[in-house]
C-alpha cells in the first residue's frame, strides 16, 4: 500500500486546510524516452509509460484521490517491472519458469553502490525489490503478447540444441524438464522434432571417438549422455566393421 500524506495549505484565517492532489506537470524522463515523470502538487511522484498515461487519462490539472494515487504508483511499478522482464525475455527464448524465476529475483531487496554527485564518494544503499504481487500480472502480459510461450520455446530448443553435435532424446527431455516445460508439451515437441537417437548417436561417436580411444570409456560417456546401451553397441560394431 502506498503511503500518502495529506498536503495542507493555510487559508486566510490561519487554519490549515487539506489541498487536493493535482497533476501539475508531466515531463519526459531523461533515461527512458518512452516514459514520462508525473508531478503531483509540483513534486515528483512517479514515472509512467506513455501508453499508461493515455490509458489512465493522466493530464495536467487532473485531481486525484488517495486511491487513485495508489493505483498510479502501482501502475508505475508495473511498467518498470514489465520493461525489465521484457528486456530479459528478448535476450533469447525463455521458458515460463525462467521468466518467473527472474521476476522472483527482482522482488528481493539488494545493496547498490551510488555515487554522491556532490562529494564524488560512493555510498551503499538498499534498493527495494518489486512487489511480489506484480509477478503474475507481468507474466500474464508477457504471455498475452507472445513473449512467453513454452511450446515455441521447447520447439526451438529441440530443433537447435546440439543439432550438429548430437544430443539424445533422453537428454533433451531432461533439459526441457529442468526448464519447467510440461510433460505434455515435451512429448508433442519431441514427437514432431524428427530427432532420432541412432542418428544423434552417430554424430556423438564421430565427434568423441578420438577423445575416448578406450571403447569402454567411450561407452560409459555415451550412456551418461542418455543413449541406450544396445544402440551404442550396435553403432560401435558398425563403426568397427567399416574400418
QUIRA-V295744 format. One record per residue. RES is the residue in three letters. PSI is psi in degrees with one decimal (NA if undefined). Layout:
res | psi
RES | PSI
RES | PSI
This chain:
res | psi
UNK | 130.4
UNK | 133.4
UNK | 120.1
UNK | 150.5
UNK | 126.2
UNK | 131.5
UNK | 131.7
UNK | 154.2
UNK | 159.3
UNK | 136.2
UNK | -174.0
UNK | -19.1
UNK | -6.5
UNK | -6.4
UNK | 146.9
UNK | 137.3
UNK | 147.5
UNK | 141.5
UNK | 139.3
UNK | 152.8
UNK | 117.8
UNK | 136.2
UNK | 113.4
UNK | -15.7
UNK | 152.1
UNK | 116.6
UNK | 147.3
UNK | 132.8
UNK | 146.1
UNK | -45.6
UNK | -28.6
UNK | 109.2
UNK | -11.3
UNK | 0.2
UNK | 156.7
UNK | 151.2
UNK | 132.6
UNK | 128.8
UNK | 127.8
UNK | 123.9
UNK | 44.6
UNK | 11.0
UNK | 140.9
UNK | 133.3
UNK | -49.5
UNK | 177.6
UNK | 152.3
UNK | 152.4
UNK | 151.1
UNK | -38.9
UNK | -34.1
UNK | -36.5
UNK | -41.7
UNK | -47.9
UNK | -36.3
UNK | 0.3
UNK | 43.4
UNK | 125.4
UNK | 157.8
UNK | 131.4
UNK | -15.0
UNK | 136.5
UNK | 141.3
UNK | 145.7
UNK | 172.4
UNK | -43.0
UNK | -38.9
UNK | -32.7
UNK | -41.2
UNK | -46.4
UNK | -36.5
UNK | -44.5
UNK | -40.1
UNK | -40.5
UNK | -38.3
UNK | -47.6
UNK | -39.0
UNK | -44.3
UNK | -42.4
UNK | -43.9
UNK | -43.8
UNK | -40.5
UNK | -42.6
UNK | -44.3
UNK | -38.0
UNK | -42.9
UNK | -43.5
UNK | -41.9
UNK | -29.4
UNK | -12.0
UNK | -39.7
UNK | 164.1
UNK | 134.9
UNK | 147.0
UNK | 165.1
UNK | -38.6
UNK | -41.8
UNK | -43.8
UNK | -43.6
UNK | -40.7
UNK | -39.4
UNK | -45.6
UNK | -39.0
UNK | -40.0
UNK | -33.8
UNK | -9.1
UNK | -7.0
UNK | 140.1
UNK | 145.8
UNK | 154.6
UNK | 135.5
UNK | 151.1
UNK | 124.6
UNK | 132.7
UNK | 128.2
UNK | 117.2
UNK | -24.1
UNK | -46.0
UNK | -20.6
UNK | -1.5
UNK | 152.8
UNK | 138.7
UNK | 145.2
UNK | 123.8
UNK | 159.0
UNK | 120.1
UNK | 121.7
UNK | 137.6
UNK | 169.6
UNK | 157.2
UNK | 129.1
UNK | -28.4
UNK | -10.5
UNK | -10.8
UNK | -53.2
UNK | -44.1
UNK | -39.0
UNK | -45.1
UNK | -39.8
UNK | -42.2
UNK | -42.7
UNK | -38.9
UNK | -45.4
UNK | -34.5
UNK | 5.0
UNK | 12.4
UNK | -16.7
UNK | 117.7
UNK | 103.7
UNK | -35.9
UNK | -45.8
UNK | -39.5
UNK | -47.8
UNK | -37.4
UNK | -45.7
UNK | -41.4
UNK | -46.6
UNK | -34.4
UNK | -35.8
UNK | -19.9
UNK | 108.4
UNK | 39.9
UNK | -38.7
UNK | -23.6
UNK | -23.6
UNK | 130.2
UNK | 134.1
UNK | 153.5
UNK | -37.3
UNK | -42.4
UNK | -41.1
UNK | -44.1
UNK | -44.9
UNK | -42.3
UNK | -42.2
UNK | -36.1
UNK | -41.8
UNK | -24.8
UNK | 0.1
UNK | 14.9
UNK | 137.6
UNK | 154.4
UNK | -37.7
UNK | -46.4
UNK | -41.6
UNK | -45.8
UNK | -45.4
UNK | -45.8
UNK | -45.6
UNK | -33.9
UNK | -34.4
UNK | -9.8
UNK | -26.6
UNK | 6.3
UNK | 133.3
UNK | 127.9
UNK | -35.8
UNK | -41.5
UNK | -42.0
UNK | -38.6
UNK | -42.1
UNK | -38.7
UNK | -45.1
UNK | -42.7
UNK | -45.2
UNK | -34.2
UNK | -29.3
UNK | -6.1
UNK | -42.6
UNK | -32.3
UNK | -28.6
UNK | 75.3
UNK | -27.0
UNK | 116.8
UNK | -36.7
UNK | -40.0
UNK | -35.8
UNK | -42.2
UNK | -44.3
UNK | -41.5
UNK | -46.6
UNK | -36.9
UNK | -36.4
UNK | -25.0
UNK | 0.9
UNK | 8.4
UNK | 151.7
UNK | 138.6
UNK | -42.9
UNK | -39.1
UNK | -40.6
UNK | -47.3
UNK | -44.4
UNK | -43.7
UNK | -37.8
UNK | -34.4
UNK | -41.9
UNK | -42.1
UNK | -43.7
UNK | -40.4
UNK | -23.6
UNK | -12.0
UNK | NA
